[in-house]
Amino acid sequence: MSKSTATTAPEPSGSAGPSKSFIVGNLAACSFLWGSSYLFIKLMAGEVAPWAIAACRGLLGAATLALFVMARGQSPLPRRHELRHWLVLGTCNGWLPNVLVAYALIQLASGPAAMIQAAGPLVTALFAHVLFAEEQLSRRRLVGILVGMAGVAILVGPRVIEGGGTALSLLAMVGATLSYACANLYTRAVPPRAGDPIRLALGQQMVSGTGALLLTLTVSGWGALLALAPHWQAALALGVFATAMPVAFFMRLIRAAGPTRAAMTGYLVPAVAVAMGVLVLGETLELRQVIGGCIILAGVFLVSTAPAGGRAE
């Protein structure tokens, strides 16, 4: 995936690149829908194993996207030239980081884990700078990414300095962050004929959901899946609205606007999750969360409105 070959991925909006309204609109849609996933998971009140939740949302997301693909007159099964891309994305953006995060959080406090994961947009931007000519890391983009990280730190608050965790749990969290970054970069480099965002999203969810299902059956058995039955409304919303739809939007965003801009959802999702908790669950909103959210928005604005390519800014 060298810089000379990676730049052949298509820009759906033409040589001028996607409009700012396209970028902002898709960022907002992805962040709102993904951010709502925390709400649906909380509504399950900790009664369902995380493996089972991952399997449920993955398979329901895949089923939703499969129905959409069939409505377009296409087969939901992978074509020969798509299979490798589906396997890579379903692993790097699905079951593998889910397993690593679950393992890390057994010992690692949520604050440090959140900050490690918040480094994802920066990691993505650095690698994209090397791999893609149109993803040059300008001063404006770098400032925006660092501002966003600062906003996440304020949003997380005192939990940032929580202790706990072993070297392996820290490495697991770093591995999950790198896995997500690799998936973002890989999506941008997928050749045009295999780069339909909807089909990429479908393949990712098929592989991710199947991997999570096998893990659930191995670790907890069928009983873990039966525990979903009393929470079927939340599970359905999680799979359809908080998984299938944002994944499809996200694939479209990466293909059109590049991985650096798309990765900024990593900053917006925690802010949306906090807002949903306050509005729906009645959680307390602290001043630092308001300040952190505003700083995150400022960072995302700087990155999403920055000119593409390495033009002077």
N, C-alpha and C positions, 0 to 999 in steps of 0.2 A: 504494500500500500504506500508507494512512494509518492512524493509530491507531484511528479510528472504524470502519473497514472490516476491518482486519486481525484484530480481536478476534472476528470471526464464525467463525473456524476452530474446528472441533469439539474438545471435550475428551472423549475417549472414556470417561474414568472418572467423568464426571458433574461437577456444579458444584463439588464439593469438590476436584477435581483428582485426579491419580493418587497412589497410595499411595507412601510412601517405599520400600517393598520393591520395587515396580514400577520405580521410578527406579534404585535401586541395582542391581537384578538386570539391567536392560537395559544400564546403564552397564558393568557387569562383563562381560556377554556381548560387547558391542561391542568393548570394549578388549582382551579376551583374544583374540578372533578376529582383529581387525585387527592386534594386536601380533604374532600368529604369522606375519603376512605377511612380516615381516623375516626370519624364520627360513627360510621357503620360498624367498625370493629369494636368500638367502645360499647355500642348498643348490645353487643353479644355478651357483655358483662364478664368477660374472662372465663366463660364457661366452655369455650371451644379451643382446642389445641391450635397453636399457630400454624402447624403443618396442614391441618385440615382447612383452616381459613385460606391459606395459600393455594391449596388444591382446588377449593371451591371457586375462588375468584378467578383462577387461571382457566379452569374448564368452562365456567359460565361465560367468561370473556371470549374464549375461543368459540363457544357455541353461538354467541351473539354475532360475532364477526363472520362465522361460517354462513349463518342465515343471510347476512347482508351480501356476502360474496355470491351466494346462490341466487339471490334476487337480481344480481347483475348478469346472471346467465353463465357464471363460471363455476368450476368445480372447486370445492374447499380443500381438496387434497393437493399436496405439494407437486408442482411440476419438477421435472428432473433437475433443471437449472436453479430451482429455488431451494432444494432440500438442504444444501450446505448452509445457506443464509438463515434458514429457519432454525437449524440446529445451533448455530453460533449465537443468534440473538436470544433464543429461548434459554440458552445456558447463561450467557454473560449478562442478560438483562432480566433473567427470571429465576430459575430454581437455585443457581449457584450463589448469587448474592443474598437470596432469602435465607439459605442455610448458614452462610457466613455471619449474617447479622444476628440470626437467632442464637448461634453459638456465642458470638461476642457478648450479647446482652445478658447471658447467664452470669457473667462475672463483671462485665464493664458497665459503669454507670451511664445513664442516658445522656448526660451532659457532654462528656468527652466523645461519646459515640456520635452525637449530633454534629459536633465540630469537625470530627474526622470526615464525616460524610459531606459536610459543607465545603470541604476542600475539593469536591468533585468537579464543580464548574471550572476551577482554576487548573486542575489537572487536565481536563478536557481541552481547555483553551491552549495550554502549553503544547500538547501533542498536536492539536489541530493547526497550530502555528507552523509546525514542522512539516505536516503532511499535506496541507491544502493551501494553494496559493491565495485563495480568496478569504482565508481565515487568519490573516496576519494579525498578531496581537498588538494592536496600537495602544498608545498611552491611555486613551479614553476607555478602551475595553478593559485594560488591566486595572485601572482605577475603579471602574464599575464593579468588577469581580471582587476586589478587595473590600470595597464599601459594602457589598452584599454579605461577605463573610463577617464583617464587623456587626452588621445588623442581626445576623443569625446568633452571634455570640451574645448580644444584648437580649435578644428574644429568649434564648435558653436561660440566661441569667446566672444565678449562683451555681446552677448545676454544672457549668463549664468546668469548675475547679473540683468537682467531686472526684474522689479517689476510686480505688478498686480496679480490678482487672489484671490479668496476667499478660505476659508478653505475647502469648498465643491469641488471647482475646483481642489485643490491640492489632496484631497482624491480621486477624480475621476481619476486623472492621476496615483496615486499610485495603485488604483484598477485595472486599465488597465495593468500596469506592472506586478502585481501579477497574473492577469488572464492569460497573455501570459506565465508566468513562470509555472503556474499550468498545462497549456496545454502541454508544453514541457515535464514535468515530467510524466503526464498521458500517453502521447504517448509512452514513454519508457516502461511503465508498462503494456501496453495492452497485453493480452495473445497471444501466437503465432498464434493460429488459426484465430484470428481476427486482426492480425497485418500486413496484406499486405499493404505496404506503399501507393500504388496507390489507393486502396480502402479506406484507411483512409483519404487520400487527397480528394477523391471524396466526401465522407460523410461530411467532414468538409465544403467543398465549397457548397454543397447542403443546409446544415442547415444555414450556414452563409449568402448565397445569398437569401434564402427564408426569413430569419429574416430581412435582410436589405430591401427587397422588401416590406414586410408588413409595416415596419417603414416608407418607402418612401410614400406609398399610404396613410398612416394615417396622416403624417405630411404635405406632399406637393401635393398629388394627382398624377394622370397620367401625368399632364403637366411636372413634373420634369423628367419623363422618356423620354418624347418627345423631351426634350432639348438635349438628347444625339445624336439625328439623324444627325445634322451637323458635329458631331465629331466621326462618326462611325469608322473611321480608328484607331484613338487613343484608342477608347473604346475597339475595337477588340484586339488590341495589348496588352492593359492593362489586359484583361480577359484571353487571351491565353498565351502570352509570359511572362507577369509580375505577373501572379497569378497561373494558372494551373501548369505550368512547375516548378517554384520554390517551390511550396507547395509539389509537388511530390518528388522533390529532397530532401527537408527538412525532410519529413517524413522518407525517406530512411536513411538520415544522422543520425537522432535521434535513429532510431532502431538499427543501426550498431555501431555508435560511441558514443552514449549517449548524454543527454541533455546539459551537460556543454560545450562540444565542439560545438554542433549545435547552442547553444545560442550566440556564437560569431558572428553570422551573424548580430546581433543587433548593433555591432560596425562597421562592414564593409559596411552595407547598406547606412548610411549617407555619408560615404566617396565616394562610387560609385555615389550617387545622386549628390554630388558636382562636381565630374568629368564629369558626363553626362551634367550637366548644363553648364559647361565651354566649352565642346567640341561641343555640339549640339546647345545650346541656346545662346552661346557667352557671358555667364556671366563671370565676372572678378574673376580670381583666385588670392587669397591673400597668402602671405608667411605663415601666421599662418595655413591656410588650408593645405598647403603642409606638414608643420611640423606635424600638427595633424594627417594627413593621414598616415605619416610614423610611428608615434608612435602607431597608431591603428594597423598597420600591424605587428609591433614588438610584441604587446600584443597578437594578434591572433596567431602569430607564436609560442609564448611560450606555449599557451594553447593547440593548435592543435597538437603540436609535443611532448607534455608531455606524458610519459608512462601512461597507464591505471592502475587502481587498487590501490593503495597506495604504489607503489614501490618507493624506495628511488630515489631521484632526486638531 
